[in-house]
Amino acid sequence: MASKAIVKRKASTSPTKITKKILIR
């Protein structure tokens, strides 16, 4: 749950890189 909040915050800068890292993880 906390990771989702961090992802949303980071998505502001680079959503593609963040989403790709999460999908790969």
Biopython code that builds the backbone (N, CA, C, O; Angstrom):
import numpy as np
from Bio.PDB.StructureBuilder import StructureBuilder

atoms = [
    (1, "MET", "N", (0.856, -1.206, 0.000)),
    (1, "MET", "CA", (0.000, 0.000, 0.000)),
    (1, "MET", "C", (0.891, 1.256, 0.000)),
    (1, "MET", "O", (0.666, 2.191, -0.769)),
    (2, "ALA", "N", (1.867, 1.257, 0.844)),
    (2, "ALA", "CA", (2.756, 2.437, 0.914)),
    (2, "ALA", "C", (3.507, 2.596, -0.404)),
    (2, "ALA", "O", (3.776, 3.711, -0.851)),
    (3, "SER", "N", (3.836, 1.469, -1.013)),
    (3, "SER", "CA", (4.577, 1.532, -2.296)),
    (3, "SER", "C", (3.732, 2.257, -3.344)),
    (3, "SER", "O", (4.270, 2.982, -4.181)),
    (4, "LYS", "N", (2.408, 2.066, -3.302)),
    (4, "LYS", "CA", (1.526, 2.727, -4.305)),
    (4, "LYS", "C", (1.625, 4.246, -4.146)),
    (4, "LYS", "O", (1.655, 4.973, -5.139)),
    (5, "ALA", "N", (1.673, 4.709, -2.937)),
    (5, "ALA", "CA", (1.742, 6.162, -2.693)),
    (5, "ALA", "C", (3.069, 6.695, -3.232)),
    (5, "ALA", "O", (3.116, 7.766, -3.838)),
    (6, "ILE", "N", (4.130, 5.950, -3.010)),
    (6, "ILE", "CA", (5.454, 6.388, -3.497)),
    (6, "ILE", "C", (5.460, 6.381, -5.019)),
    (6, "ILE", "O", (6.009, 7.278, -5.660)),
    (7, "VAL", "N", (4.849, 5.368, -5.573)),
    (7, "VAL", "CA", (4.803, 5.253, -7.039)),
    (7, "VAL", "C", (4.059, 6.450, -7.624)),
    (7, "VAL", "O", (4.494, 7.034, -8.618)),
    (8, "LYS", "N", (2.963, 6.804, -7.018)),
    (8, "LYS", "CA", (2.171, 7.946, -7.536)),
    (8, "LYS", "C", (3.010, 9.224, -7.454)),
    (8, "LYS", "O", (2.950, 10.066, -8.350)),
    (9, "ARG", "N", (3.763, 9.364, -6.419)),
    (9, "ARG", "CA", (4.581, 10.590, -6.230)),
    (9, "ARG", "C", (5.704, 10.584, -7.262)),
    (9, "ARG", "O", (5.985, 11.605, -7.889)),
    (10, "LYS", "N", (6.331, 9.452, -7.431)),
    (10, "LYS", "CA", (7.452, 9.374, -8.405)),
    (10, "LYS", "C", (6.885, 9.480, -9.827)),
    (10, "LYS", "O", (7.539, 10.009, -10.726)),
    (11, "ALA", "N", (5.692, 8.984, -10.012)),
    (11, "ALA", "CA", (5.078, 9.012, -11.355)),
    (11, "ALA", "C", (5.039, 10.460, -11.858)),
    (11, "ALA", "O", (5.017, 10.703, -13.065)),
    (12, "SER", "N", (5.030, 11.391, -10.947)),
    (12, "SER", "CA", (4.986, 12.813, -11.341)),
    (12, "SER", "C", (6.224, 13.155, -12.189)),
    (12, "SER", "O", (6.155, 13.968, -13.111)),
    (13, "THR", "N", (7.331, 12.528, -11.863)),
    (13, "THR", "CA", (8.579, 12.837, -12.572)),
    (13, "THR", "C", (8.755, 11.904, -13.781)),
    (13, "THR", "O", (8.981, 12.361, -14.902)),
    (14, "SER", "N", (8.649, 10.600, -13.535)),
    (14, "SER", "CA", (8.830, 9.658, -14.661)),
    (14, "SER", "C", (7.950, 8.428, -14.450)),
    (14, "SER", "O", (8.410, 7.426, -13.903)),
    (15, "PRO", "N", (6.711, 8.495, -14.870)),
    (15, "PRO", "CA", (5.745, 7.393, -14.687)),
    (15, "PRO", "C", (6.162, 6.155, -15.482)),
    (15, "PRO", "O", (5.964, 5.030, -15.025)),
    (16, "THR", "N", (6.726, 6.355, -16.646)),
    (16, "THR", "CA", (7.114, 5.198, -17.479)),
    (16, "THR", "C", (8.217, 4.394, -16.792)),
    (16, "THR", "O", (8.135, 3.168, -16.714)),
    (17, "LYS", "N", (9.225, 5.063, -16.306)),
    (17, "LYS", "CA", (10.344, 4.342, -15.657)),
    (17, "LYS", "C", (9.851, 3.670, -14.371)),
    (17, "LYS", "O", (10.251, 2.546, -14.067)),
    (18, "ILE", "N", (9.014, 4.331, -13.644)),
    (18, "ILE", "CA", (8.521, 3.773, -12.370)),
    (18, "ILE", "C", (7.631, 2.557, -12.638)),
    (18, "ILE", "O", (7.809, 1.501, -12.032)),
    (19, "THR", "N", (6.702, 2.715, -13.526)),
    (19, "THR", "CA", (5.766, 1.619, -13.816)),
    (19, "THR", "C", (6.538, 0.420, -14.350)),
    (19, "THR", "O", (6.251, -0.721, -13.987)),
    (20, "LYS", "N", (7.497, 0.675, -15.194)),
    (20, "LYS", "CA", (8.290, -0.443, -15.767)),
    (20, "LYS", "C", (9.039, -1.166, -14.648)),
    (20, "LYS", "O", (9.118, -2.395, -14.644)),
    (21, "LYS", "N", (9.572, -0.424, -13.727)),
    (21, "LYS", "CA", (10.331, -1.059, -12.618)),
    (21, "LYS", "C", (9.382, -1.907, -11.768)),
    (21, "LYS", "O", (9.741, -3.003, -11.337)),
    (22, "ILE", "N", (8.197, -1.408, -11.533)),
    (22, "ILE", "CA", (7.234, -2.142, -10.690)),
    (22, "ILE", "C", (6.749, -3.387, -11.435)),
    (22, "ILE", "O", (6.612, -4.461, -10.848)),
    (23, "LEU", "N", (6.495, -3.229, -12.723)),
    (23, "LEU", "CA", (6.000, -4.372, -13.509)),
    (23, "LEU", "C", (7.073, -5.455, -13.550)),
    (23, "LEU", "O", (6.773, -6.644, -13.439)),
    (24, "ILE", "N", (8.309, -5.035, -13.709)),
    (24, "ILE", "CA", (9.413, -6.009, -13.771)),
    (24, "ILE", "C", (9.579, -6.665, -12.403)),
    (24, "ILE", "O", (9.853, -7.861, -12.300)),
    (25, "ARG", "N", (9.412, -5.874, -11.374)),
    (25, "ARG", "CA", (9.590, -6.401, -9.999)),
    (25, "ARG", "C", (8.418, -7.309, -9.717)),
    (25, "ARG", "O", (8.326, -7.879, -8.630)),
]
sb = StructureBuilder()
sb.init_structure("model")
sb.init_model(0)
sb.init_chain("A")
sb.init_seg("    ")
for serial, (resi, resn, name, xyz) in enumerate(atoms, 1):
    if name == "N":
        sb.init_residue(resn, " ", resi, " ")
    sb.init_atom(name, np.array(xyz, "f"), 0.0, 1.0, " ", f" {name:<3s}", serial, name[0])
structure = sb.get_structure()
